[in-house]
Amino acid sequence: MAVGRREKSSQSSIRGSRILAAIGVGILVGCVFAFLYPHGFFSSIQPSQIRTASNSNLEVNSASCDSSEKISLLKSDIRRLSDKNAELKRKVRELNDKLRLAEQGKDRAHEQIVVLGEPHKAGPFGTVKGLRTNPTVTPDESVNPRLQKILNEVAVGKEVIVALANSNVKTMLELWFTNIKKVGIRNYVVVALDDTIEELCKSNDVPVYKRDPDAAIDSIGKTGGNHAVSGLKFKILREFLQLGYSVLLSDVDIVFLQNPFDHLYRDSDVESMSDGHNNMTAYGYNDVFDEPAMGWARYAHTMRIWVYNSGFFYIRPTIPSIELLDRIAARLARENAWDQAVFNEELFFPSHPGYVGLHASKRTMDMYLFMNSKVLFKTVRKDASLKRLKPVIVHVNYHPDKYPRMQAVVEFYVNGKQDALDSFPDGSE
C-alpha cells in the first residue's frame, strides 16, 4: 500500500515538470517570434512597404504645399492685374475728360482769336456771332501754394467741386460726400471751416482744405448759420480762380445723382441753376404790367426771370468772374444783405447813370437736370413721365426739413423706392 502511493506521487511530479517545461518553451518561442516579426507573423505589410507608404505620404504633402503656393501666386497676380486694370480705366477716363475739354477749349480759342484779333468786317446776315466765352486768366500759383498742391492732386481738367462746411451741417455733409463717392466723382474738395469738419473729412478719405487762420472769416465760419457761411464763399473762391481752376460751387443740402461735369456747356463766365419752377420762371418771360389809368398805354412789357441759386453754380477763371466775386464780397462786407440777392443783382443789373454794370456772360442750367426741391416736390413727383427722368443733382433749397428730404431723394432715385417722396407736403409746414 505504502509502495503504491510513493509511485503515484513520483509520476505526478514528473508530469508537472513536463508542463512547466512546455510553458517555458512556449514563452521562449513567443519572444523569438515577437522579436523577428514585430508586425505579426501573418501580416501582409512588410517593413519595406511601410517605408514606401511613408515616402508616398511625404510626396503628397509636398505636392499639396506646391499647389498652395501656386494658388497664392495666381491670386496675387490676379489682384495685381485687377489693380492695374482699375488704374488704366482711371487714366482712360481722365484722358477722355482732358480730350473733351481740349476740344471745347479749341473752339473757344478760335472764337476769341476771331473776335479779339485784327478788326474785321461783319459777315453776311445771320452769320455774325459775338464772343460768348471770355479768356481765362493766367494762373498765379504764388497766391496759395498749399491750396495749389491740393488742387493738383484732386482736380480733373482744371475743374473741381467745392463745398464750404462747419459743424452745423455735419450730418448733411456726410450724406453729400457719400453720394458724390457713389456717383464716382473724384474732383471735389471740402473747405473745412472748423477742426471737426477737417477731422471728419480726413477720417472718411474726403479731400479737404482748411484755410490759414483769418479772424474775419473764422468767426463766421465756425459758428455761422447757412446764410452767413454762404456769404464767405465769394471771398474764398477767389483764390481757386486765381490759381486757374474752374469751380462748381455746391451747398451741402444737395444730392448728387450723376456727374455734373458731363452736363456743363462751359461757354459762359457763370453757369447757374435756377430757383424757377417752370420754363417761364427759370428761363425768363415777358411779363405785361397793366395800368388802366394810362388808357391806350395801359400795358407795359417787363422782362422777368427768377433768380439764380447762389448755392450751386459753375464759374470759370475769367476777369469778369473774379470781378463778380469781388463785387459781392465787398457789398456783403458793408451791407446787411442776403448773398443770393447780391449775386443776382451784380449779374443782371445793367449799367446806368451812377452805376457800371458787370459784363459777365451767364447761362441758366437745365431745371430738370439741376433740379431745385420746388420742382421736385410740386411737379416732378406728381408726373409719371417726369418721374422717370434722373436729374444730375437735387438741391433741397426750398424746404427747411432738408436732411429727411435728402434721404428721401436717395431712396427714390438711388434705391428705387417709388413712394419715398410721397409723405412730404409740397411746401413747408
Salt bridges, closest charged atoms under 4 A:
ASP77 OD1 - ARG80 NH2 3.57
GLU87 OE2 - ARG90 NH2 2.36
GLU94 OE2 - ARG90 NH1 2.45
ASP97 OD1 - ARG100 NH2 3.46
GLU159 OE2 - ARG266 NE 2.54
ASP195 OD1 - LYS210 NZ 3.44
GLU198 OE2 - LYS202 NZ 3.42
ASP212 OD1 - ARG146 NH2 3.05
ASP214 OD2 - ARG211 NH2 3.52
GLU239 OE1 - ARG211 NH1 3.85
ASP251 OD1 - LYS233 NZ 3.72
ASP251 OD2 - HIS395 NE2 3.98
ASP253 OD1 - HIS395 NE2 2.93
ASP253 OD2 - LYS402 NZ 2.86
ASP267 OD2 - ARG363 NH2 2.71
ASP287 OD2 - ARG304 NH1 3.03
ASP290 OD1 - ARG298 NE 2.79
GLU323 OE2 - ARG327 NE 3.13
ASP326 OD1 - ARG238 NE 2.62
GLU335 OE2 - ARG331 NE 3.20
ASP339 OD2 - LYS233 NZ 3.96
GLU345 OE1 - ARG331 NH2 2.79
GLU346 OE1 - ARG327 NH1 3.02
GLU346 OE2 - ARG331 NH1 3.06
ASP401 OD1 - ARG405 NE 2.87
ASP426 OD1 - ARG381 NH2 2.84
ASP426 OD2 - LYS382 NZ 2.66
